[in-house]
Amino acid sequence: NGAPKEIETDVLVVGAGFGGVYLLHRLRDELGFKVKVFEAGKDLGGIWHWNCYPGARVDSPIPVYEYSFPEVWKTWTWSCKYPGWAELRKYFDHVDEVLDIKKDVVFDSAVVAADFDKKSKMWTVKTEDGKVAKCRYYIVATGFAAKRHFPDWKGLETFQGVMHHSSFWPENGVDVRGKRVAVVGTGSTGIQIAQECAKEAKELTVFQRTPNLCLPMQQARLTEKEQQERKEDYAQFFRDRLTTFAGFPFDFIQRDTKDDTPEEREKIFEQLWQEGGFKFWLATYKDMLFDKDANRQHYDFWAKKVRARINDPVKRDILAPLEPYHPFGTKRPSLEQDFYEMFNKPNINVVDIRKNPIREVVPEGLVTADGTLHKFDIIALATGFDSVTGGMKNMGLNDINGIPLSEKWKLGTWSHLGMTCNGYPNMFFLYGAQGPTAFSNGPTCVEVQGDWIIDAIKKMRDEKIDSIEATREAEEEWHTKVQELSKKTLFHTVDSWYMGANIPGKPREQLNYAGGFPEYSRELKETLDGNFRGFVVVSA
Ligand code: NA7
Protein backbone atom coordinates (compact mmCIF):
# COMPACT_ATOMS: atom_id res chain seq x y z
CA ASN A 1 0.00 0.00 0.00
CA GLY A 2 2.54 2.48 -1.20
CA ALA A 3 4.79 1.94 1.82
CA PRO A 4 8.46 2.82 1.47
CA LYS A 5 10.81 -0.14 1.08
CA GLU A 6 12.90 1.04 4.04
CA ILE A 7 11.31 1.98 7.32
CA GLU A 8 12.90 3.38 10.50
CA THR A 9 10.72 3.25 13.55
CA ASP A 10 10.89 2.97 17.32
CA VAL A 11 8.59 -0.04 17.47
CA LEU A 12 7.82 -2.61 14.79
CA VAL A 13 4.85 -4.87 15.46
CA VAL A 14 3.96 -7.93 13.41
CA GLY A 15 0.25 -8.69 13.08
CA ALA A 16 -2.76 -6.36 12.95
CA GLY A 17 -5.21 -8.37 15.02
CA PHE A 18 -6.39 -7.56 18.53
CA GLY A 19 -2.83 -7.56 19.92
CA GLY A 20 -1.10 -5.49 17.22
CA VAL A 21 -3.83 -2.85 17.08
CA TYR A 22 -3.81 -2.49 20.88
CA LEU A 23 -0.05 -1.96 20.95
CA LEU A 24 -0.07 0.43 18.01
CA HIS A 25 -2.72 2.66 19.53
CA ARG A 26 -1.32 2.82 23.05
CA LEU A 27 2.36 3.14 22.13
CA ARG A 28 1.72 5.71 19.39
CA ASP A 29 -1.17 7.78 20.72
CA GLU A 30 -0.60 7.66 24.46
CA LEU A 31 3.18 7.45 24.64
CA GLY A 32 4.27 9.14 21.44
CA PHE A 33 6.42 6.34 20.02
CA LYS A 34 6.84 5.92 16.30
CA VAL A 35 5.14 2.59 15.55
CA LYS A 36 4.63 0.56 12.38
CA VAL A 37 2.83 -2.73 11.90
CA PHE A 38 3.62 -5.36 9.28
CA GLU A 39 0.57 -7.45 8.46
CA ALA A 40 0.60 -10.43 6.08
CA GLY A 41 -3.08 -10.02 5.21
CA LYS A 42 -4.97 -7.33 3.37
CA ASP A 43 -6.89 -5.87 6.29
CA LEU A 44 -7.11 -5.54 10.06
CA GLY A 45 -8.62 -8.24 12.25
CA GLY A 46 -6.01 -10.98 12.58
CA ILE A 47 -7.85 -14.22 13.15
CA TRP A 48 -11.07 -12.58 11.91
CA HIS A 49 -9.36 -11.49 8.75
CA TRP A 50 -8.11 -15.01 8.02
CA ASN A 51 -11.07 -17.04 9.22
CA CYS A 52 -14.17 -16.56 7.11
CA TYR A 53 -15.26 -20.20 6.93
CA PRO A 54 -19.00 -20.85 7.25
CA GLY A 55 -20.16 -20.35 10.82
CA ALA A 56 -16.93 -18.73 12.12
CA ARG A 57 -18.02 -17.10 15.35
CA VAL A 58 -16.45 -15.99 18.60
CA ASP A 59 -16.95 -18.21 21.66
CA SER A 60 -16.43 -15.46 24.27
CA PRO A 61 -19.46 -13.32 25.00
CA ILE A 62 -19.81 -9.62 24.38
CA PRO A 63 -18.58 -7.36 26.02
CA VAL A 64 -15.60 -9.41 27.20
CA TYR A 65 -14.58 -9.91 23.59
CA GLU A 66 -13.79 -6.32 22.68
CA TYR A 67 -11.37 -3.54 23.56
CA SER A 68 -11.70 -1.75 26.86
CA PHE A 69 -11.03 1.64 25.15
CA PRO A 70 -14.10 3.76 26.07
CA GLU A 71 -13.91 5.78 22.85
CA VAL A 72 -14.34 2.49 20.97
CA TRP A 73 -17.10 0.81 23.01
CA LYS A 74 -19.11 3.98 23.53
CA THR A 75 -19.63 4.28 19.80
CA TRP A 76 -20.21 0.65 18.92
CA THR A 77 -23.21 -1.68 19.20
CA TRP A 78 -23.22 -5.44 18.66
CA SER A 79 -26.08 -7.47 17.21
CA CYS A 80 -25.74 -10.49 19.49
CA LYS A 81 -23.85 -12.04 22.37
CA TYR A 82 -21.56 -14.18 20.18
CA PRO A 83 -20.97 -12.31 16.89
CA GLY A 84 -19.74 -13.92 13.69
CA TRP A 85 -16.68 -13.13 11.61
CA ALA A 86 -18.33 -10.57 9.33
CA GLU A 87 -19.45 -8.46 12.28
CA LEU A 88 -16.01 -8.71 13.88
CA ARG A 89 -14.49 -7.39 10.68
CA LYS A 90 -16.88 -4.44 10.78
CA TYR A 91 -15.82 -3.91 14.39
CA PHE A 92 -12.21 -3.57 13.25
CA ASP A 93 -13.32 -1.00 10.64
CA HIS A 94 -14.94 0.89 13.48
CA VAL A 95 -11.77 0.65 15.58
CA ASP A 96 -9.89 2.07 12.61
CA GLU A 97 -12.33 4.94 12.22
CA VAL A 98 -12.06 5.88 15.88
CA LEU A 99 -8.34 5.31 16.42
CA ASP A 100 -6.92 5.90 12.92
CA ILE A 101 -5.06 2.61 12.85
CA LYS A 102 -4.53 1.74 9.20
CA LYS A 103 -2.24 4.66 8.37
CA ASP A 104 0.52 2.88 10.29
CA VAL A 105 -0.17 -0.65 9.12
CA VAL A 106 1.69 -1.99 6.12
CA PHE A 107 -0.49 -4.73 4.62
CA ASP A 108 0.52 -7.62 2.35
CA SER A 109 3.76 -7.81 4.29
CA ALA A 110 4.64 -11.28 5.55
CA VAL A 111 7.72 -11.14 7.77
CA VAL A 112 10.43 -13.61 6.80
CA ALA A 113 13.46 -12.47 8.85
CA ALA A 114 14.39 -10.57 11.99
CA ASP A 115 17.98 -10.06 13.17
CA PHE A 116 19.51 -8.06 16.00
CA ASP A 117 22.59 -5.91 15.55
CA LYS A 118 24.65 -6.03 18.74
CA LYS A 119 26.41 -2.73 18.02
CA SER A 120 23.46 -0.48 17.25
CA LYS A 121 21.05 -2.56 19.39
CA MET A 122 18.51 -2.37 16.59
CA TRP A 123 16.41 -5.09 15.02
CA THR A 124 16.23 -5.43 11.24
CA VAL A 125 12.99 -6.97 10.06
CA LYS A 126 12.44 -8.10 6.48
CA THR A 127 9.29 -8.99 4.57
CA GLU A 128 8.76 -11.46 1.78
CA ASP A 129 8.44 -8.68 -0.81
CA GLY A 130 11.69 -6.98 0.17
CA LYS A 131 10.63 -4.33 2.67
CA VAL A 132 13.10 -3.66 5.47
CA ALA A 133 12.33 -2.09 8.83
CA LYS A 134 14.86 -1.03 11.46
CA CYS A 135 13.50 -0.71 14.97
CA ARG A 136 14.56 -0.58 18.60
CA TYR A 137 11.68 -2.72 19.87
CA TYR A 138 10.37 -5.70 17.97
CA ILE A 139 6.97 -7.13 18.97
CA VAL A 140 5.46 -10.28 17.54
CA ALA A 141 1.66 -10.19 17.78
CA THR A 142 0.79 -13.01 15.41
CA GLY A 143 -1.39 -15.00 17.83
CA PHE A 144 -1.43 -18.70 18.47
CA ALA A 145 -2.92 -19.93 15.21
CA ALA A 146 -0.66 -18.49 12.53
CA LYS A 147 0.54 -21.80 11.06
CA ARG A 148 -2.03 -24.16 9.56
CA HIS A 149 -1.87 -27.89 10.04
CA PHE A 150 -2.50 -30.17 7.07
CA PRO A 151 -2.77 -33.92 7.64
CA ASP A 152 -0.06 -36.01 5.99
CA TRP A 153 -2.53 -38.29 4.17
CA LYS A 154 -1.39 -40.00 1.01
CA GLY A 155 -2.90 -38.44 -2.12
CA LEU A 156 -4.01 -35.16 -0.48
CA GLU A 157 -3.32 -33.26 -3.69
CA THR A 158 -5.20 -35.71 -5.92
CA PHE A 159 -8.73 -34.75 -4.81
CA GLN A 160 -10.75 -33.50 -7.79
CA GLY A 161 -13.40 -31.60 -5.83
CA VAL A 162 -13.08 -28.45 -3.75
CA MET A 163 -10.83 -28.71 -0.69
CA HIS A 164 -9.94 -25.90 1.73
CA HIS A 165 -8.32 -25.55 5.10
CA SER A 166 -10.69 -23.67 7.41
CA SER A 167 -8.35 -20.71 7.80
CA PHE A 168 -7.97 -20.35 4.05
CA TRP A 169 -11.62 -20.38 3.08
CA PRO A 170 -12.45 -18.32 -0.05
CA GLU A 171 -13.69 -14.81 0.76
CA ASN A 172 -16.84 -15.23 -1.31
CA GLY A 173 -17.65 -18.62 0.19
CA VAL A 174 -18.28 -22.06 -1.25
CA ASP A 175 -21.79 -23.02 -2.33
CA VAL A 176 -22.62 -26.29 -0.56
CA ARG A 177 -26.22 -26.50 -1.79
CA GLY A 178 -26.88 -29.89 -3.36
CA LYS A 179 -23.31 -30.97 -2.61
CA ARG A 180 -21.76 -33.86 -0.65
CA VAL A 181 -19.60 -32.28 2.01
CA ALA A 182 -16.96 -33.70 4.37
CA VAL A 183 -15.74 -31.89 7.47
CA VAL A 184 -12.58 -33.39 8.92
CA GLY A 185 -11.84 -32.44 12.51
CA THR A 186 -14.09 -31.58 15.42
CA GLY A 187 -12.23 -28.78 17.15
CA SER A 188 -14.09 -25.49 17.58
CA THR A 189 -13.71 -24.86 13.87
CA GLY A 190 -15.02 -28.22 12.66
CA ILE A 191 -18.08 -27.93 14.90
CA GLN A 192 -18.90 -24.49 13.51
CA ILE A 193 -18.40 -25.42 9.86
CA ALA A 194 -20.39 -28.63 10.17
CA GLN A 195 -23.26 -26.89 11.94
CA GLU A 196 -23.50 -24.32 9.15
CA CYS A 197 -23.05 -26.70 6.21
CA ALA A 198 -25.69 -29.05 7.62
CA LYS A 199 -28.32 -26.44 6.80
CA GLU A 200 -27.76 -26.59 3.04
CA ALA A 201 -25.60 -29.51 1.95
CA LYS A 202 -27.15 -32.53 0.26
CA GLU A 203 -25.09 -34.80 2.50
CA LEU A 204 -22.68 -33.98 5.28
CA THR A 205 -20.20 -36.34 6.88
CA VAL A 206 -18.22 -35.31 9.94
CA PHE A 207 -14.95 -37.17 10.47
CA GLN A 208 -14.29 -37.22 14.19
CA ARG A 209 -11.11 -38.42 15.88
CA THR A 210 -11.91 -37.16 19.38
CA PRO A 211 -15.39 -36.04 20.46
CA ASN A 212 -15.62 -32.33 21.19
CA LEU A 213 -17.31 -31.91 24.55
CA CYS A 214 -19.37 -29.02 23.19
CA LEU A 215 -21.35 -26.70 25.43
CA PRO A 216 -24.60 -24.90 24.63
CA MET A 217 -23.90 -21.42 23.32
CA GLN A 218 -27.27 -19.97 24.36
CA GLN A 219 -26.84 -17.33 21.70
CA ALA A 220 -28.96 -14.21 22.23
CA ARG A 221 -29.72 -11.03 20.32
CA LEU A 222 -28.58 -7.87 22.04
CA THR A 223 -30.61 -4.71 21.66
CA GLU A 224 -29.04 -1.29 21.49
CA LYS A 225 -31.00 -0.22 24.55
CA GLU A 226 -29.77 -3.03 26.79
CA GLN A 227 -26.18 -2.49 25.67
CA GLN A 228 -26.51 1.21 26.32
CA GLU A 229 -27.72 0.51 29.84
CA ARG A 230 -24.92 -1.96 30.54
CA LYS A 231 -22.30 0.52 29.37
CA GLU A 232 -22.61 2.42 32.61
CA ASP A 233 -20.79 -0.51 34.23
CA TYR A 234 -18.31 -1.23 31.45
CA ALA A 235 -15.32 0.49 33.05
CA GLN A 236 -15.79 -1.60 36.18
CA PHE A 237 -16.53 -4.68 34.09
CA PHE A 238 -13.20 -4.45 32.25
CA ARG A 239 -11.32 -4.08 35.52
CA ASP A 240 -13.17 -6.95 37.19
CA ARG A 241 -12.44 -9.49 34.48
CA LEU A 242 -8.77 -9.37 35.54
CA THR A 243 -9.65 -10.74 38.95
CA THR A 244 -10.87 -14.03 37.46
CA PHE A 245 -8.86 -17.07 36.41
CA ALA A 246 -9.56 -16.82 32.67
CA GLY A 247 -10.42 -13.14 32.28
CA PHE A 248 -14.16 -13.73 31.99
CA PRO A 249 -16.93 -12.07 33.98
CA PHE A 250 -17.31 -15.31 35.96
CA ASP A 251 -15.02 -17.63 37.88
CA PHE A 252 -14.85 -21.05 39.51
CA ILE A 253 -17.09 -21.76 42.50
CA GLN A 254 -14.92 -21.84 45.61
CA ARG A 255 -16.12 -25.34 46.57
CA ASP A 256 -15.17 -28.84 45.49
CA THR A 257 -17.58 -30.99 43.56
CA LYS A 258 -17.93 -33.40 46.46
CA ASP A 259 -18.77 -30.61 48.93
CA ASP A 260 -22.34 -30.56 47.60
CA THR A 261 -24.97 -33.29 47.72
CA PRO A 262 -25.83 -34.96 44.39
CA GLU A 263 -29.04 -32.92 44.29
CA GLU A 264 -27.27 -29.61 44.91
CA ARG A 265 -24.64 -30.52 42.36
CA GLU A 266 -27.23 -31.40 39.74
CA LYS A 267 -28.92 -28.06 40.34
CA ILE A 268 -25.67 -26.16 39.86
CA PHE A 269 -24.74 -28.12 36.74
CA GLU A 270 -28.18 -27.45 35.29
CA GLN A 271 -27.97 -23.76 36.04
CA LEU A 272 -24.53 -23.42 34.42
CA TRP A 273 -25.78 -25.38 31.43
CA GLN A 274 -28.78 -23.09 31.00
CA GLU A 275 -26.69 -19.94 31.39
CA GLY A 276 -24.54 -21.37 28.64
CA GLY A 277 -21.22 -20.52 27.04
CA PHE A 278 -18.11 -21.46 28.95
CA LYS A 279 -19.83 -21.37 32.34
CA PHE A 280 -19.99 -25.15 32.67
CA TRP A 281 -16.22 -25.08 31.99
CA LEU A 282 -14.92 -22.03 33.85
CA ALA A 283 -17.60 -21.17 36.42
CA THR A 284 -18.06 -24.63 37.90
CA TYR A 285 -16.54 -26.31 40.99
CA LYS A 286 -12.90 -25.35 41.51
CA ASP A 287 -11.62 -28.95 41.47
CA MET A 288 -13.07 -29.88 38.07
CA LEU A 289 -9.76 -29.44 36.23
CA PHE A 290 -7.72 -31.02 39.02
CA ASP A 291 -9.51 -34.07 40.36
CA LYS A 292 -10.43 -37.06 38.23
CA ASP A 293 -13.58 -37.95 40.15
CA ALA A 294 -14.82 -34.38 40.08
CA ASN A 295 -14.06 -34.25 36.40
CA ARG A 296 -15.90 -37.50 35.78
CA GLN A 297 -19.03 -36.06 37.40
CA HIS A 298 -18.88 -33.22 34.92
CA TYR A 299 -18.34 -35.57 32.01
CA ASP A 300 -21.27 -37.73 33.04
CA PHE A 301 -23.59 -34.74 33.25
CA TRP A 302 -22.36 -33.53 29.87
CA ALA A 303 -22.87 -36.96 28.28
CA LYS A 304 -26.35 -37.32 29.76
CA LYS A 305 -27.42 -33.93 28.39
CA VAL A 306 -25.97 -34.48 24.95
CA ARG A 307 -26.99 -38.11 24.49
CA ALA A 308 -30.62 -37.16 25.08
CA ARG A 309 -30.47 -35.01 21.94
CA ILE A 310 -29.23 -37.72 19.52
CA ASN A 311 -31.75 -40.32 18.32
CA ASP A 312 -29.50 -42.80 16.51
CA PRO A 313 -27.67 -45.05 19.02
CA VAL A 314 -24.63 -45.50 16.78
CA LYS A 315 -24.17 -41.77 16.21
CA ARG A 316 -24.87 -41.17 19.89
CA ASP A 317 -22.07 -43.50 20.98
CA ILE A 318 -19.60 -41.84 18.63
CA LEU A 319 -20.47 -38.24 19.48
CA ALA A 320 -21.03 -38.60 23.23
CA PRO A 321 -19.76 -41.97 24.42
CA LEU A 322 -20.31 -43.22 27.95
CA GLU A 323 -16.99 -45.01 27.57
CA PRO A 324 -14.23 -44.17 27.00
CA TYR A 325 -14.49 -41.17 29.31
CA HIS A 326 -12.86 -38.00 27.95
CA PRO A 327 -11.64 -35.72 30.75
CA PHE A 328 -13.91 -32.73 30.52
CA GLY A 329 -12.44 -29.31 29.69
CA THR A 330 -8.88 -30.54 29.18
CA LYS A 331 -9.31 -29.81 25.48
CA ARG A 332 -11.04 -26.66 24.31
CA PRO A 333 -14.84 -27.21 24.34
CA SER A 334 -16.65 -25.59 21.42
CA LEU A 335 -19.92 -23.75 21.80
CA GLU A 336 -22.75 -25.21 19.72
CA GLN A 337 -26.31 -24.27 18.87
CA ASP A 338 -27.83 -27.33 17.17
CA PHE A 339 -24.78 -29.47 16.52
CA TYR A 340 -26.27 -32.59 18.09
CA GLU A 341 -29.83 -32.31 16.74
CA MET A 342 -28.49 -32.02 13.20
CA PHE A 343 -27.37 -35.66 13.36
CA ASN A 344 -31.04 -36.64 13.62
CA LYS A 345 -31.33 -35.92 9.91
CA PRO A 346 -30.66 -38.97 7.75
CA ASN A 347 -28.28 -37.06 5.44
CA ILE A 348 -25.92 -36.02 8.27
CA ASN A 349 -23.42 -38.63 9.41
CA VAL A 350 -20.40 -39.03 11.63
CA VAL A 351 -17.46 -41.37 11.10
CA ASP A 352 -15.24 -42.38 13.99
CA ILE A 353 -11.75 -42.01 12.55
CA ARG A 354 -10.12 -43.06 15.81
CA LYS A 355 -11.44 -46.57 15.10
CA ASN A 356 -11.40 -46.30 11.33
CA PRO A 357 -8.74 -43.73 10.27
CA ILE A 358 -8.57 -41.93 6.95
CA ARG A 359 -6.08 -43.93 4.91
CA GLU A 360 -5.80 -41.81 1.79
CA VAL A 361 -7.33 -39.17 -0.41
CA VAL A 362 -8.37 -40.18 -3.92
CA PRO A 363 -9.85 -38.05 -6.74
CA GLU A 364 -13.44 -38.86 -5.63
CA GLY A 365 -13.03 -38.48 -1.87
CA LEU A 366 -11.63 -40.13 1.22
CA VAL A 367 -10.81 -43.78 1.80
CA THR A 368 -10.96 -45.07 5.36
CA ALA A 369 -8.95 -47.98 6.76
CA ASP A 370 -11.87 -50.40 6.32
CA GLY A 371 -11.58 -49.82 2.57
CA THR A 372 -14.74 -47.68 2.22
CA LEU A 373 -14.58 -44.89 -0.36
CA HIS A 374 -16.52 -41.86 0.92
CA LYS A 375 -17.36 -39.72 -2.12
CA PHE A 376 -17.45 -35.93 -1.79
CA ASP A 377 -17.73 -32.73 -3.80
CA ILE A 378 -16.29 -30.57 -1.03
CA ILE A 379 -13.83 -31.34 1.79
CA ALA A 380 -13.32 -28.88 4.65
CA LEU A 381 -10.09 -29.49 6.51
CA ALA A 382 -10.71 -28.30 10.05
CA THR A 383 -7.50 -29.94 11.22
CA GLY A 384 -6.22 -27.02 13.22
CA PHE A 385 -2.84 -25.39 13.59
CA ASP A 386 0.71 -25.91 14.68
CA SER A 387 -0.67 -23.91 17.57
CA VAL A 388 1.05 -21.47 19.88
CA THR A 389 4.67 -21.94 18.78
CA GLY A 390 4.36 -22.86 15.07
CA GLY A 391 3.84 -19.32 13.78
CA MET A 392 6.74 -17.76 15.67
CA LYS A 393 9.15 -20.56 14.72
CA ASN A 394 8.31 -19.89 11.12
CA MET A 395 9.15 -16.22 10.63
CA GLY A 396 12.93 -16.17 10.38
CA LEU A 397 13.46 -14.89 13.91
CA ASN A 398 17.13 -15.18 14.93
CA ASP A 399 18.87 -14.52 18.24
CA ILE A 400 21.85 -12.21 18.83
CA ASN A 401 24.18 -14.89 17.45
CA GLY A 402 22.07 -15.62 14.39
CA ILE A 403 20.64 -18.87 15.75
CA PRO A 404 17.00 -19.36 14.70
CA LEU A 405 14.20 -19.51 17.28
CA SER A 406 13.16 -22.79 15.67
CA GLU A 407 16.47 -24.22 17.01
CA LYS A 408 16.01 -22.76 20.49
CA TRP A 409 12.48 -24.19 20.67
CA LYS A 410 13.27 -27.51 18.99
CA LEU A 411 13.11 -29.71 22.08
CA GLY A 412 10.75 -27.54 24.10
CA THR A 413 9.76 -23.94 24.64
CA TRP A 414 11.67 -21.41 26.72
CA SER A 415 10.57 -17.87 27.45
CA HIS A 416 10.36 -15.52 30.39
CA LEU A 417 6.78 -14.55 31.34
CA GLY A 418 5.53 -15.87 28.00
CA MET A 419 6.65 -12.57 26.41
CA THR A 420 10.45 -12.43 26.15
CA CYS A 421 13.38 -14.73 25.38
CA ASN A 422 17.01 -15.04 26.32
CA GLY A 423 19.09 -14.11 23.28
CA TYR A 424 16.44 -11.68 22.03
CA PRO A 425 16.97 -8.24 23.60
CA ASN A 426 14.03 -5.84 23.23
CA MET A 427 11.97 -8.49 21.47
CA PHE A 428 8.52 -9.17 22.91
CA PHE A 429 5.62 -11.37 21.92
CA LEU A 430 2.08 -11.77 23.20
CA TYR A 431 -0.86 -14.18 23.06
CA GLY A 432 1.63 -16.96 22.41
CA ALA A 433 3.80 -19.52 24.18
CA GLN A 434 3.78 -19.77 27.96
CA GLY A 435 1.33 -16.93 28.47
CA PRO A 436 -2.28 -17.32 29.65
CA THR A 437 -3.20 -17.59 25.94
CA ALA A 438 -5.34 -20.73 25.69
CA PHE A 439 -6.92 -20.35 29.11
CA SER A 440 -8.28 -16.88 28.46
CA ASN A 441 -9.87 -14.86 25.69
CA GLY A 442 -7.90 -12.87 23.13
CA PRO A 443 -8.76 -9.24 23.94
CA THR A 444 -8.25 -9.71 27.68
CA CYS A 445 -4.97 -11.55 27.27
CA VAL A 446 -3.51 -9.01 24.83
CA GLU A 447 -4.51 -6.10 27.05
CA VAL A 448 -2.83 -7.65 30.10
CA GLN A 449 0.32 -8.67 28.24
CA GLY A 450 0.27 -5.56 26.04
CA ASP A 451 0.14 -3.33 29.12
CA TRP A 452 3.22 -5.02 30.54
CA ILE A 453 5.16 -4.66 27.27
CA ILE A 454 4.13 -1.01 27.02
CA ASP A 455 5.10 -0.35 30.65
CA ALA A 456 8.44 -2.06 30.07
CA ILE A 457 9.19 0.04 26.98
CA LYS A 458 8.12 3.22 28.76
CA LYS A 459 10.32 2.37 31.75
CA MET A 460 13.25 1.80 29.40
CA ARG A 461 12.71 5.21 27.83
CA ASP A 462 12.24 6.96 31.18
CA GLU A 463 15.28 5.35 32.76
CA LYS A 464 17.46 5.56 29.65
CA ILE A 465 17.83 1.81 29.36
CA ASP A 466 19.17 0.60 26.02
CA SER A 467 18.08 -2.99 26.19
CA ILE A 468 16.59 -5.68 28.37
CA GLU A 469 17.12 -9.38 27.80
CA ALA A 470 15.68 -12.28 29.80
CA THR A 471 18.30 -14.38 31.57
CA ARG A 472 18.63 -18.12 30.99
CA GLU A 473 17.86 -18.73 34.66
CA ALA A 474 14.63 -16.73 34.47
CA GLU A 475 13.60 -18.71 31.38
CA GLU A 476 14.39 -22.00 33.06
CA GLU A 477 12.35 -20.96 36.07
CA TRP A 478 9.38 -19.89 33.92
CA HIS A 479 9.55 -23.08 31.89
CA THR A 480 9.44 -25.15 35.08
CA LYS A 481 6.62 -23.04 36.50
CA VAL A 482 4.46 -23.49 33.39
CA GLN A 483 4.99 -27.27 33.44
CA GLU A 484 4.46 -27.59 37.20
CA LEU A 485 1.24 -25.59 37.11
CA SER A 486 -0.02 -27.85 34.37
CA LYS A 487 0.97 -31.04 36.21
CA LYS A 488 -1.32 -30.11 39.07
CA THR A 489 -4.23 -30.09 36.61
CA LEU A 490 -5.61 -32.76 34.28
CA PHE A 491 -4.50 -30.84 31.16
CA HIS A 492 -1.27 -32.81 30.83
CA THR A 493 -3.10 -36.16 30.92
CA VAL A 494 -4.69 -35.54 27.51
CA ASP A 495 -3.28 -35.07 23.99
CA SER A 496 -4.30 -31.63 22.77
CA TRP A 497 -2.89 -28.55 21.10
CA TYR A 498 -2.48 -27.10 24.61
CA MET A 499 0.16 -29.82 25.07
CA GLY A 500 1.67 -29.54 21.57
CA ALA A 501 0.36 -33.06 21.04
CA ASN A 502 -1.71 -32.35 17.91
CA ILE A 503 1.34 -32.13 15.65
CA PRO A 504 3.31 -35.29 14.89
CA GLY A 505 6.86 -34.99 16.21
CA LYS A 506 6.29 -31.79 18.24
CA PRO A 507 7.68 -31.91 21.79
CA ARG A 508 4.96 -32.76 24.30
CA GLU A 509 4.81 -30.01 26.93
CA GLN A 510 2.31 -27.54 28.31
CA LEU A 511 2.40 -24.48 26.04
CA ASN A 512 0.14 -22.25 28.14
CA TYR A 513 0.39 -20.69 31.56
CA ALA A 514 -2.31 -22.26 33.74
CA GLY A 515 -1.96 -20.07 36.82
CA GLY A 516 -4.82 -17.69 36.02
CA PHE A 517 -4.84 -13.90 35.58
CA PRO A 518 -4.55 -12.77 39.21
CA GLU A 519 -1.38 -14.82 39.72
CA TYR A 520 0.00 -13.89 36.30
CA SER A 521 -0.61 -10.19 36.91
CA ARG A 522 1.20 -10.48 40.22
CA GLU A 523 4.23 -12.02 38.46
CA LEU A 524 4.23 -9.21 35.90
CA LYS A 525 3.99 -6.48 38.51
CA GLU A 526 6.79 -7.98 40.60
CA THR A 527 9.07 -8.08 37.57
CA LEU A 528 8.64 -4.40 36.82
CA ASP A 529 8.63 -3.31 40.45
CA GLY A 530 11.79 -5.34 40.90
CA ASN A 531 13.54 -3.30 38.21
CA PHE A 532 13.30 -5.96 35.54
CA ARG A 533 13.93 -8.91 37.77
CA GLY A 534 15.07 -11.83 35.61
CA PHE A 535 16.52 -9.57 32.90
CA VAL A 536 19.95 -8.31 31.97
CA VAL A 537 19.55 -4.55 31.78
CA VAL A 538 21.97 -2.50 29.66
CA SER A 539 21.84 1.25 30.22
CA ALA A 540 22.63 3.86 27.59
P1 NA7 B 1 -8.16 -27.86 16.76
O1 NA7 B 1 -8.83 -27.53 18.01
O2 NA7 B 1 -6.70 -28.20 16.80
O3 NA7 B 1 -8.96 -29.06 16.08
C1 NA7 B 1 -8.43 -29.82 15.02
C2 NA7 B 1 -9.28 -31.04 14.80
O4 NA7 B 1 -8.76 -31.78 13.70
C3 NA7 B 1 -9.33 -31.99 15.99
O5 NA7 B 1 -10.61 -32.54 16.07
C4 NA7 B 1 -8.30 -33.04 15.61
O6 NA7 B 1 -8.53 -34.30 16.21
C5 NA7 B 1 -8.49 -33.12 14.12
N1 NA7 B 1 -7.31 -33.57 13.40
C6 NA7 B 1 -6.08 -32.99 13.39
N2 NA7 B 1 -5.24 -33.68 12.60
C7 NA7 B 1 -5.95 -34.72 12.13
C8 NA7 B 1 -5.63 -35.81 11.27
N3 NA7 B 1 -4.40 -35.94 10.76
N4 NA7 B 1 -6.59 -36.70 10.99
C9 NA7 B 1 -7.82 -36.54 11.51
N5 NA7 B 1 -8.20 -35.55 12.32
C10 NA7 B 1 -7.26 -34.65 12.63
O7 NA7 B 1 -8.30 -26.67 15.70
P2 NA7 B 1 -9.51 -25.66 15.48
O8 NA7 B 1 -9.21 -24.93 14.23
O9 NA7 B 1 -10.80 -26.36 15.57
O10 NA7 B 1 -9.46 -24.69 16.71
C11 NA7 B 1 -8.28 -24.02 17.09
C12 NA7 B 1 -8.55 -23.00 18.15
O11 NA7 B 1 -9.02 -21.80 17.55
C13 NA7 B 1 -9.64 -23.35 19.11
O12 NA7 B 1 -9.25 -24.16 20.14
C14 NA7 B 1 -10.12 -21.99 19.60
O13 NA7 B 1 -9.35 -21.54 20.68
C15 NA7 B 1 -9.95 -21.13 18.41
P3 NA7 B 1 -8.00 -34.61 17.71
O14 NA7 B 1 -8.84 -33.80 18.64
O15 NA7 B 1 -6.56 -34.16 17.74
O16 NA7 B 1 -8.15 -36.05 17.90
Boltz pocket constraint, residues with backbone or C-beta under 6 A from the ligand:
constraints:
  - pocket:
      binder: B
      contacts: [[A, 145], [A, 150], [A, 151], [A, 152], [A, 166], [A, 184], [A, 185], [A, 186], [A, 187], [A, 188], [A, 189], [A, 190], [A, 207], [A, 209], [A, 210], [A, 332], [A, 353], [A, 382], [A, 383], [A, 384], [A, 385], [A, 495], [A, 497], [A, 502]]
      max_distance: 6.0
